[in-house]
Amino acid sequence: MIEKKYKIVNLGIVLISFLIWVVLATYVAKDSLHRDMNTTFWVIFTLIFGIIAILIYTISITPVYKNSSNKDTSQSSWKGGTSQSARKPSYWQHQIDHYDYTGRPVVEITDGEKNAKFVIDEGEIYSQSDVYKRRYGEAWIQDAIKHLENEF
């Protein structure tokens, strides 16, 4: 009789642990999708390593602000940037981030809130990734390209 009781308790502990494990993996999947991270990698990593993976994921993520009023604007993450209160809303900055494997410059551009990378190839300027179009919209991409065309 006592053995049956322990088997039921052990089964309950296993089921609750499994549920927690699946909930954590689901949370990581939704969060990594929201942050444009490699969702498949993080879910598999979480399913294999559990709590250790959650700790690593928590350390590796960067904050995502739902609106800019929650953001600490006293210091810009842009190198050499100014605080948002000290600049105009449509202030564009750019810098050459690196050169790709064919020697074309990859330019990072920001308006202070959004930033993207563009490739300059023999007078043609295009977005390095379609993710920027989905994230910021075609209008912002075209404005950034116009700015780069005026500068280069």
Secondary structure, 3 states (H helix, E strand, C coil): CHHHHHHHHHHHHHHHHHHHHHHHHHHHHHHHHHCCCCHHHHHHHHHHHCHHHHHHHHHHCCCCCCCHHHCCCCCCCCCCCCCHHHCCCCCCEEEEEEECCCCCEEEEEECCCCEEEEEEECCEEEECCCHHHHHHCHHHHHHHHHHHHHHC
